[in-house]
């Protein structure tokens, strides 16, 4: 089976892991953690980075750090991996779910501007309130879908106008840029990256945030390291044990040494699929907006036919040919825990999500294997 997206461990991972074992620094203390944080900050174009146990824990702590509280609303796109929305729920808050742009698959900024103007108001204390629910709106959580930065200039302008902090879910966007600026340097209070096993670079798991604000970084690190004060067992606030281990960071350091090469490989894979399928009627490529250089975390094809049965048949037949092929994210407003969350109309989300076919895009994918994938995909559409 040609897998969808698996780690490329052809670097110094084994060497660095052996260093951990030899030194006995295998837990949350060790030199690879700080080295990894420095490498992530540099790649993201930010001044500070803090590594965590997962991308979800990074988002949770970042939302708490910008002041999200129980019963608040946090603005987020419905079309995202469920962890983005779960991090809001972990704060005791509720997502205010928005549709996405058909051109970028990121939050629709025109819809965002319209809803903020028409559906919010100010309390006497100055807080922003959602009229229908009476809940305080306390943050915006844009998602960089597939590694495509959202339209951050417009989002930053809205956030400034409405005095809202921004926590970005850039899980798959390390190494990408927006209008020539690195993905971690786009005006957000915090930007999160994931290092799960299927990401372009992995630590075998884990996540982290970047920020340019030293005080925000200090608060985030304090919150994610049990909020311990001093050398003894004193803790000044409710903290979380969200630390990354030295073992994970060792793998992450070896991966980061290959980040630029891996991102370029991902772009080449996406380019080849785009060119190979450009003449298949009734299909479209994944987004690639001109304002950004996507990392193309996943690649594939969008099918105009919305018949779920036919699309399921395509997945089955590709797997029979030894090619891993899967659908993509089911929007959050259709997920059981969030069906009652306030939301906009979801014309794009509801039309899009069942028509996406993801295809193998590991950074170790060979040209021979990609040719085989292309031939089989073309055959499926010829047969249908």
LORORO-981767 format. One record per residue (C-alpha): residue number from 1; residue in one letter; chain; x negated, z negated, y. Coordinates in nm, 4 decimals. Example, Ala and Ser with C-alpha at 12.3 -4.5 7.8 and 13.67 -1.06 7.14 Angstrom:
% residues 2
  torba  drendren  lodo         u         w         v
      1         A     A   -1.2300   -0.7800   -0.4500
      2         S     A   -1.3670   -0.7140   -0.1060
This chain:
% residues 384
  torba  drendren  lodo         u         w         v
      1         X     A    0.0000    0.0000    0.0000
      2         X     A   -0.1318    0.0908    0.3464
      3         X     A   -0.0507   -0.2301    0.5385
      4         X     A    0.1184   -0.2444    0.8768
      5         X     A   -0.1373   -0.4555    1.0641
      6         X     A   -0.4066   -0.6658    0.8997
      7         X     A   -0.7253   -0.8265    1.0361
      8         X     A   -1.0464   -0.6303    1.0595
      9         X     A   -1.3076   -0.8873    0.9527
     10         X     A   -1.6123   -0.6626    0.9591
     11         X     A   -1.8031   -0.8642    1.2195
     12         X     A   -1.9811   -1.2017    1.2132
     13         X     A   -1.6825   -1.4049    1.0906
     14         X     A   -1.8502   -1.5238    0.7684
     15         X     A   -2.1724   -1.6135    0.9517
     16         X     A   -1.9901   -1.8196    1.2128
     17         X     A   -1.7727   -1.9944    0.9539
     18         X     A   -2.0863   -2.0900    0.7628
     19         X     A   -2.2240   -2.2417    1.0844
     20         X     A   -1.9122   -2.4608    1.1024
     21         X     A   -1.9557   -2.5738    0.7444
     22         X     A   -2.3260   -2.6431    0.7849
     23         X     A   -2.2704   -2.8398    1.1058
     24         X     A   -1.9548   -3.0123    0.9678
     25         X     A   -1.7701   -2.9223    1.2911
     26         X     A   -1.4602   -2.7853    1.1240
     27         X     A   -1.1841   -2.9641    1.3164
     28         X     A   -1.0804   -2.9619    1.6823
     29         X     A   -1.4266   -3.0464    1.8170
     30         X     A   -1.7094   -2.7961    1.8052
     31         X     A   -1.9072   -2.5405    2.0060
     32         X     A   -1.7046   -2.2388    1.8994
     33         X     A   -1.3914   -2.3667    2.0746
     34         X     A   -1.5507   -2.3695    2.4195
     35         X     A   -1.7296   -2.0406    2.3503
     36         X     A   -1.4023   -1.8807    2.2455
     37         X     A   -1.2283   -2.0054    2.5599
     38         X     A   -1.5028   -1.8570    2.7768
     39         X     A   -1.4762   -1.5212    2.5998
     40         X     A   -1.0967   -1.5112    2.6345
     41         X     A   -1.1094   -1.6007    3.0045
     42         X     A   -1.3665   -1.3274    3.0707
     43         X     A   -1.1675   -1.0641    2.8789
     44         X     A   -0.8461   -1.1629    3.0562
     45         X     A   -1.0043   -1.1572    3.4009
     46         X     A   -0.9247   -1.5244    3.4573
     47         X     A   -1.1271   -1.8296    3.5595
     48         X     A   -1.0001   -2.0759    3.2967
     49         X     A   -0.8782   -2.0590    2.9362
     50         X     A   -0.7534   -2.3267    2.6974
     51         X     A   -0.7196   -2.2545    2.3255
     52         X     A   -0.4256   -2.3877    2.1248
     53         X     A   -0.2940   -2.4086    1.7701
     54         X     A   -0.0492   -2.1202    1.8200
     55         X     A    0.0908   -1.8876    2.0815
     56         X     A    0.4218   -2.0719    2.0595
     57         X     A    0.2628   -2.4083    2.1328
     58         X     A    0.0771   -2.2511    2.4254
     59         X     A    0.4042   -2.1240    2.5731
     60         X     A    0.5760   -2.4582    2.5182
     61         X     A    0.3022   -2.6525    2.6948
     62         X     A    0.2777   -2.3941    2.9746
     63         X     A    0.6503   -2.4181    3.0449
     64         X     A    0.6288   -2.7968    3.0531
     65         X     A    0.3262   -2.7723    3.2823
     66         X     A    0.5173   -2.5668    3.5423
     67         X     A    0.8046   -2.8157    3.5416
     68         X     A    1.0640   -2.6825    3.2982
     69         X     A    1.2951   -2.9674    3.2019
     70         X     A    1.5784   -3.0368    2.9615
     71         X     A    1.8997   -2.8405    3.0377
     72         X     A    1.7201   -2.5940    3.2676
     73         X     A    1.7463   -2.2161    3.2378
     74         X     A    1.4359   -2.0015    3.1896
     75         X     A    1.4637   -1.6287    3.2543
     76         X     A    1.3363   -1.4179    2.9640
     77         X     A    1.3972   -1.0772    2.8053
     78         X     A    1.6204   -1.0707    2.4985
     79         X     A    1.3969   -0.8096    2.3364
     80         X     A    1.1054   -1.0221    2.2211
     81         X     A    0.9697   -1.2044    1.9196
     82         X     A    1.1767   -1.5166    1.8592
     83         X     A    0.8853   -1.7511    1.9405
     84         X     A    0.9094   -1.6599    2.3098
     85         X     A    1.2628   -1.7942    2.3209
     86         X     A    1.1936   -2.0848    2.0862
     87         X     A    0.9304   -2.2154    2.3282
     88         X     A    1.2060   -2.2488    2.5894
     89         X     A    1.4277   -2.4355    2.3448
     90         X     A    1.1393   -2.6676    2.2572
     91         X     A    1.1509   -2.7855    2.6196
     92         X     A    1.5189   -2.8711    2.5775
     93         X     A    1.6008   -2.5774    2.8057
     94         X     A    1.8094   -2.2651    2.7490
     95         X     A    1.7086   -1.9007    2.7948
     96         X     A    1.8849   -1.6824    3.0493
     97         X     A    1.8510   -1.3569    2.8583
     98         X     A    1.7945   -1.0205    3.0269
     99         X     A    1.8034   -0.6614    2.9110
    100         X     A    1.4849   -0.4543    2.9205
    101         X     A    1.3881   -0.1238    3.0754
    102         X     A    1.4179    0.1752    2.8431
    103         X     A    1.0934    0.3124    2.9867
    104         X     A    0.8766    0.0046    2.9232
    105         X     A    1.0671   -0.2265    2.6840
    106         X     A    0.9816   -0.5091    2.9262
    107         X     A    1.2263   -0.7057    3.1422
    108         X     A    1.4341   -0.4841    3.3707
    109         X     A    1.3131   -0.5866    3.7166
    110         X     A    1.5992   -0.4180    3.9033
    111         X     A    1.8488   -0.6060    3.6886
    112         X     A    1.6508   -0.9257    3.7493
    113         X     A    1.6636   -0.8804    4.1267
    114         X     A    2.0374   -0.8072    4.1156
    115         X     A    2.1265   -1.1084    3.9019
    116         X     A    1.9113   -1.3497    4.1006
    117         X     A    2.0839   -1.2370    4.4188
    118         X     A    2.4400   -1.2421    4.2844
    119         X     A    2.4413   -1.5181    4.0238
    120         X     A    2.2252   -1.7946    4.1731
    121         X     A    2.2514   -2.0271    4.4705
    122         X     A    2.0623   -2.3159    4.6253
    123         X     A    2.1511   -2.6821    4.5867
    124         X     A    2.1145   -2.9202    4.8773
    125         X     A    1.7838   -3.0346    4.7261
    126         X     A    1.6542   -2.6757    4.7348
    127         X     A    1.6628   -2.6091    4.3600
    128         X     A    1.7852   -2.2739    4.2350
    129         X     A    2.1075   -2.2919    4.0306
    130         X     A    2.2828   -2.0465    3.8012
    131         X     A    2.6391   -2.0360    3.9327
    132         X     A    2.8252   -1.9941    3.6034
    133         X     A    2.6501   -2.2717    3.4114
    134         X     A    2.5416   -2.5044    3.6923
    135         X     A    2.1958   -2.5228    3.5340
    136         X     A    1.8740   -2.5211    3.7324
    137         X     A    1.6712   -2.2006    3.6973
    138         X     A    1.3152   -2.3258    3.6620
    139         X     A    1.0867   -2.0363    3.5519
    140         X     A    1.0488   -1.6702    3.4617
    141         X     A    0.8970   -1.5788    3.1260
    142         X     A    0.8095   -1.2047    3.1191
    143         X     A    0.6940   -1.0566    2.7871
    144         X     A    0.4250   -0.7879    2.7632
    145         X     A    0.5924   -0.5965    2.4792
    146         X     A    0.3443   -0.4264    2.2420
    147         X     A    0.0716   -0.5160    2.4911
    148         X     A    0.2446   -0.3316    2.7786
    149         X     A    0.2330   -0.5405    3.0962
    150         X     A    0.5684   -0.5927    3.2628
    151         X     A    0.6098   -0.4734    3.6219
    152         X     A    0.4304   -0.7742    3.7602
    153         X     A    0.4143   -0.6764    4.1277
    154         X     A    0.7925   -0.6762    4.1445
    155         X     A    0.8222   -0.9909    3.9311
    156         X     A    0.5701   -1.1754    4.1497
    157         X     A    0.7642   -1.0769    4.4619
    158         X     A    1.0906   -1.2069    4.3153
    159         X     A    0.9251   -1.5254    4.1915
    160         X     A    0.7867   -1.5912    4.5378
    161         X     A    1.1233   -1.5245    4.7036
    162         X     A    1.3048   -1.7629    4.4707
    163         X     A    1.0221   -2.0162    4.4354
    164         X     A    0.9966   -1.9741    4.0589
    165         X     A    0.6801   -2.0199    3.8503
    166         X     A    0.5807   -1.7473    3.6043
    167         X     A    0.4630   -1.8044    3.2485
    168         X     A    0.3744   -1.4737    3.0829
    169         X     A    0.3991   -1.4078    2.7106
    170         X     A    0.1128   -1.1592    2.6765
    171         X     A    0.0730   -1.2340    2.3059
    172         X     A   -0.0580   -0.8873    2.2178
    173         X     A   -0.1977   -0.7815    2.5550
    174         X     A   -0.5567   -0.9051    2.5574
    175         X     A   -0.7784   -0.6150    2.6600
    176         X     A   -0.5022   -0.4283    2.8433
    177         X     A   -0.4618   -0.3770    3.2165
    178         X     A   -0.2021   -0.3237    3.4884
    179         X     A   -0.2897   -0.1020    3.7839
    180         X     A   -0.6580   -0.1615    3.7129
    181         X     A   -0.6269   -0.5404    3.6816
    182         X     A   -0.6810   -0.7305    3.3576
    183         X     A   -0.3737   -0.8689    3.1829
    184         X     A   -0.4601   -1.2317    3.2555
    185         X     A   -0.5100   -1.1763    3.6278
    186         X     A   -0.1679   -1.0567    3.7453
    187         X     A   -0.0406   -1.3493    3.9509
    188         X     A    0.1240   -1.5658    3.6854
    189         X     A    0.0801   -1.9419    3.6755
    190         X     A   -0.0096   -1.9134    3.3060
    191         X     A   -0.0617   -1.6177    3.0742
    192         X     A   -0.0448   -1.6722    2.6991
    193         X     A   -0.2302   -1.4759    2.4301
    194         X     A   -0.1737   -1.4997    2.0555
    195         X     A   -0.4421   -1.4824    1.7870
    196         X     A   -0.2124   -1.4560    1.4881
    197         X     A   -0.3365   -1.2580    1.1901
    198         X     A   -0.1596   -0.9364    1.2876
    199         X     A   -0.2892   -0.9273    1.6449
    200         X     A   -0.5635   -0.6899    1.7606
    201         X     A   -0.8067   -0.9813    1.7557
    202         X     A   -0.7297   -1.2885    1.5469
    203         X     A   -0.8511   -1.6405    1.4902
    204         X     A   -0.6495   -1.6581    1.1701
    205         X     A   -0.3813   -1.8143    1.3896
    206         X     A   -0.3831   -1.9914    1.7214
    207         X     A   -0.3176   -1.9012    2.0810
    208         X     A   -0.4191   -1.9951    2.4289
    209         X     A   -0.3505   -1.9652    2.7986
    210         X     A   -0.5468   -1.8420    3.0975
    211         X     A   -0.5079   -1.9325    3.4616
    212         X     A   -0.7100   -1.9185    3.7827
    213         X     A   -0.5930   -2.2632    3.8940
    214         X     A   -0.8296   -2.5431    3.7818
    215         X     A   -0.5634   -2.8118    3.8248
    216         X     A   -0.3136   -2.6199    3.6131
    217         X     A   -0.5799   -2.5723    3.3454
    218         X     A   -0.6642   -2.9434    3.3546
    219         X     A   -0.2983   -3.0446    3.3187
    220         X     A   -0.2422   -2.7980    3.0349
    221         X     A   -0.5505   -2.9176    2.8463
    222         X     A   -0.4456   -3.2799    2.8961
    223         X     A   -0.0956   -3.2091    2.7687
    224         X     A   -0.2193   -3.0234    2.4584
    225         X     A   -0.4811   -3.2824    2.3606
    226         X     A   -0.2381   -3.5759    2.3149
    227         X     A   -0.2587   -3.6745    2.6852
    228         X     A   -0.5422   -3.9121    2.6068
    229         X     A   -0.7030   -4.0989    2.8961
    230         X     A   -1.0628   -4.2152    2.8589
    231         X     A   -1.2539   -4.2910    2.5409
    232         X     A   -1.0016   -4.5359    2.3984
    233         X     A   -0.6517   -4.4773    2.2630
    234         X     A   -0.4718   -4.4736    2.5965
    235         X     A   -0.2177   -4.2014    2.6761
    236         X     A   -0.0475   -4.1631    3.0124
    237         X     A    0.2308   -3.9131    2.9316
    238         X     A    0.3985   -3.7649    2.6237
    239         X     A    0.1341   -3.5296    2.4890
    240         X     A    0.1011   -3.2848    2.2030
    241         X     A   -0.1660   -3.2208    1.9444
    242         X     A   -0.1846   -2.8455    2.0045
    243         X     A   -0.5608   -2.8007    1.9670
    244         X     A   -0.7378   -2.5098    1.8017
    245         X     A   -0.9917   -2.5925    1.5319
    246         X     A   -1.3579   -2.4976    1.5438
    247         X     A   -1.3025   -2.2948    1.2251
    248         X     A   -1.0347   -2.0859    1.3938
    249         X     A   -1.2440   -2.0449    1.7066
    250         X     A   -1.5418   -1.9299    1.5004
    251         X     A   -1.3356   -1.6435    1.3616
    252         X     A   -1.1995   -1.5806    1.7100
    253         X     A   -1.5489   -1.5536    1.8601
    254         X     A   -1.6524   -1.2962    1.6021
    255         X     A   -1.3329   -1.1014    1.6708
    256         X     A   -1.3762   -1.1158    2.0476
    257         X     A   -1.7162   -0.9505    2.0112
    258         X     A   -1.5233   -0.6425    1.8924
    259         X     A   -1.2263   -0.6606    2.1307
    260         X     A   -1.3065   -0.3503    2.3352
    261         X     A   -1.3684   -0.1410    2.0251
    262         X     A   -1.0535   -0.2659    1.8524
    263         X     A   -0.8352   -0.1901    2.1568
    264         X     A   -0.9776    0.1596    2.1783
    265         X     A   -0.9057    0.2159    1.8078
    266         X     A   -0.5450    0.1007    1.8626
    267         X     A   -0.5088    0.3464    2.1506
    268         X     A   -0.6434    0.6303    1.9400
    269         X     A   -0.4023    0.5505    1.6562
    270         X     A   -0.1094    0.5506    1.8992
    271         X     A   -0.2271    0.8776    2.0541
    272         X     A   -0.2474    1.0477    1.7156
    273         X     A    0.1038    0.9386    1.6171
    274         X     A    0.2386    1.0508    1.9551
    275         X     A    0.0848    1.3966    1.9172
    276         X     A    0.1730    1.4315    1.5487
    277         X     A    0.5431    1.3563    1.5960
    278         X     A    0.5986    1.5189    1.9363
    279         X     A    0.7815    1.8179    1.7865
    280         X     A    1.0233    1.6206    1.5655
    281         X     A    1.3679    1.6590    1.7169
    282         X     A    1.5664    1.3418    1.7686
    283         X     A    1.2645    1.1123    1.7964
    284         X     A    1.0595    0.9562    2.0740
    285         X     A    0.7248    0.7750    2.0943
    286         X     A    0.6736    0.4118    2.1878
    287         X     A    0.6451    0.3515    2.5651
    288         X     A    0.3199    0.4226    2.7479
    289         X     A    0.3910    0.3746    3.1206
    290         X     A    0.1524    0.5260    3.3745
    291         X     A    0.1090    0.2016    3.5682
    292         X     A   -0.0652    0.0279    3.2765
    293         X     A   -0.3117    0.0861    2.9942
    294         X     A   -0.1341   -0.0551    2.6926
    295         X     A   -0.3193   -0.2118    2.4035
    296         X     A   -0.0746   -0.0418    2.1623
    297         X     A   -0.0584   -0.3484    1.9397
    298         X     A    0.1971   -0.1712    1.7219
    299         X     A    0.2569    0.2015    1.6920
    300         X     A    0.5391    0.4052    1.5508
    301         X     A    0.8381    0.6178    1.6339
    302         X     A    1.1860    0.5723    1.7810
    303         X     A    1.4706    0.7526    1.6067
    304         X     A    1.7729    0.8673    1.8038
    305         X     A    1.9980    0.8459    1.4978
    306         X     A    2.1482    0.4960    1.4997
    307         X     A    2.2745    0.4997    1.1409
    308         X     A    2.1128    0.1833    0.9938
    309         X     A    2.1568    0.3176    0.6418
    310         X     A    1.9496    0.6282    0.7067
    311         X     A    1.6788    0.4316    0.8823
    312         X     A    1.6674    0.1808    0.5961
    313         X     A    1.6293    0.4750    0.3598
    314         X     A    1.3284    0.5980    0.5574
    315         X     A    1.1624    0.2564    0.5233
    316         X     A    1.2305    0.2497    0.1488
    317         X     A    1.0917    0.5978    0.0914
    318         X     A    0.7784    0.5312    0.2963
    319         X     A    0.7137    0.2150    0.0966
    320         X     A    0.7625    0.4118   -0.2233
    321         X     A    0.4860    0.6382   -0.0938
    322         X     A    0.2616    0.3338   -0.0414
    323         X     A    0.3130    0.3056    0.3351
    324         X     A    0.4229   -0.0223    0.4931
    325         X     A    0.7000    0.0497    0.7439
    326         X     A    0.9290   -0.1984    0.9122
    327         X     A    1.1976   -0.2386    1.1776
    328         X     A    1.1174   -0.4334    1.4929
    329         X     A    1.2537   -0.7377    1.6767
    330         X     A    1.6218   -0.8262    1.6607
    331         X     A    1.7125   -0.9284    2.0193
    332         X     A    1.7454   -1.2986    2.0935
    333         X     A    2.1092   -1.2821    2.2054
    334         X     A    2.1978   -1.1727    1.8503
    335         X     A    2.0093   -1.4640    1.6922
    336         X     A    2.2170   -1.7615    1.5748
    337         X     A    2.0549   -2.0328    1.7931
    338         X     A    2.1002   -1.8339    2.1162
    339         X     A    2.4342   -1.6534    2.0875
    340         X     A    2.5837   -1.8835    2.3528
    341         X     A    2.2962   -1.8480    2.5974
    342         X     A    2.3840   -1.6828    2.9294
    343         X     A    2.2891   -1.3167    2.9305
    344         X     A    2.3204   -0.9859    3.1052
    345         X     A    2.4687   -0.6763    2.9487
    346         X     A    2.2283   -0.5510    2.6817
    347         X     A    2.2743   -0.1744    2.6873
    348         X     A    1.9089   -0.0951    2.6181
    349         X     A    1.8392   -0.3777    2.3713
    350         X     A    2.1425   -0.3116    2.1592
    351         X     A    2.0797    0.0620    2.1496
    352         X     A    1.7078    0.0329    2.0844
    353         X     A    1.6200   -0.2332    1.8318
    354         X     A    1.7618   -0.0755    1.5179
    355         X     A    1.6021    0.2634    1.5915
    356         X     A    1.2374    0.1506    1.5911
    357         X     A    1.0113    0.2406    1.2992
    358         X     A    0.6730    0.0660    1.3083
    359         X     A    0.3884    0.2343    1.1209
    360         X     A    0.0466    0.1165    0.9975
    361         X     A   -0.1943    0.0589    1.2859
    362         X     A   -0.4679   -0.1751    1.1608
    363         X     A   -0.7995   -0.1258    1.3378
    364         X     A   -0.9607   -0.0425    1.0023
    365         X     A   -0.7070    0.2346    0.9343
    366         X     A   -0.8978    0.5452    0.8242
    367         X     A   -0.8330    0.8968    0.9500
    368         X     A   -0.7473    1.0001    0.5938
    369         X     A   -0.4859    0.7257    0.5643
    370         X     A   -0.3337    0.8083    0.9024
    371         X     A   -0.3099    1.1763    0.8062
    372         X     A   -0.1335    1.0689    0.4859
    373         X     A    0.1102    0.8553    0.6889
    374         X     A    0.1797    1.1415    0.9297
    375         X     A    0.2469    1.3858    0.6455
    376         X     A    0.4891    1.1475    0.4762
    377         X     A    0.6761    1.0625    0.7962
    378         X     A    0.7151    1.4304    0.8788
    379         X     A    0.8411    1.4938    0.5267
    380         X     A    1.1037    1.2204    0.5633
    381         X     A    1.2412    1.3727    0.8806
    382         X     A    1.2334    1.7225    0.7313
    383         X     A    1.4352    1.5932    0.4357
    384         X     A    1.6845    1.4188    0.6664
